[in-house]
């Protein structure tokens, strides 16, 4: 793997999306989906993929990487399917032919609408109904289909005015139902599939807990699957069946811009385009880094990210470290050729609250808005994540402020934290390599480089035999010193 590819993988967000592997000429090799882009793509180069021979053949040809973030797993599934069908990548074996993911389709424009499981659909049909899904296999969608039919019976026969087998077992309303009553059932299904089923899901969860308590584990597992299916289908989808990747990206960017404009109006700002977020990573004040991540109109711009090595402190003091990073960053506004530093931010977002804000306000110009973000003490809902809280500076100090739909700001804070940890981890590895090898008698700069180049890392060197090391060092005494010292560090 090239260093450039390794860096791209490290910078991948831990969010849903679609990834593309490219060869050295930029040609598409493979398209995949992920609920966590960073974890999924990393697995190709670090995990055992022996059960996927086609992928093993591909890995040596991977030189480039591209990705598109999505709002949820379902959108990633839809986008992956559309892209595979469009580009037919060499190493994708699924979804190239007429087969596709399974959807639930409701024919809302029909006199007596019905619900179907489909895999293909033309545009005129799409405009006459609603789609829910997709599912990568038929089993879970069949579970949902059968389940909602028990709650809201509907007709699947060509002539709803005649009795059928399903009306006798309660899965069809039968010929005596009025159009209004039938339509009410269909509306109930639509609401249910759109996610208006929390009360129902809570009842299922209670029932599942009772089954588990009574050691009726098969029944509990069946309910668990139903709950997961219903939650999955309730995800909000902003990517249509016939949308292109470019249309999806454009629409997603538009939503980010709308959210940013709402934040701007709430805070009474005249302009809010460029937001910079800062975070600090260190170990007891040592090896300290400040990270700067940037979003434009709510969309992260990874090519503008920067890190600042903290020079003035070697004891834990995040507020003062933030202050140093900001001082050094802000002096470049307007007089630097680096595009990541020359432009003035409209807002600086600090990972911290009152203490951090009161410290950094001294170095931030008055025409740049300062906002703090902290993990709150209240949950969004029982069992959910802590709700983020936001802080602004006022004439009386700092106070909390309510931000509408603060998803983009929270994600930017998470991105700053991840970016700081990434570079902090690199520094720790570098220092570890240097300190351990440089203290071994007989190992100089040239020998150290040869060892790292041959064995790839300090861990690789620890796994090497004395004979392997001696082939590089060509000095038995030095080789023995290396093995002895590495064993000592492994046992500590």
Buried (B, 14 or more C-beta within 10 A) or exposed (E): EEEEBEEBBBBBBBBBBBBBBBBEEEEBBBBBBBBBBBEBBBEBEEEEBEEBEEBEEBBEBBBBBEBBBBBBBBBBBBBBBBBBBEBEBBBBEEBEEEEBBBBBBBBBEEEBBBBEBBBEBEEEBBEBBBBBBBBBEEEBBBBBBEBBBEEBBBBEBEEBEEEBEBBEEEBBBBBEBEEEEBBEBBEBBBEBBBBEBEEEBEEBEEBBEEBBEEEBEEBBEBBBBBBEBBEBBBBEBEBBBEBBBEEBBEBBBEBBBEBBBBBBEBBEEEEBBBBBBBBBBBEEBBBBBBBBBBBBBBBBBEEBBBBBEBEEBEEBBBBBBBBBBBBBBBEBBEEEEEEBBEBBBBBBBBBBBBEBBBBBBEBBEEEBBBBBBBEBEEEEEEEEEEBBBBBBBEEEEBEEBEBEEBBBBBBBBBBBBBBBBBBBBBBEEEEEBBEBBEEBEEBEEEBBEBBBEBBEEBEEBBEBEBEBBBEBBEBEEBBBBBBEBBEEEEEE
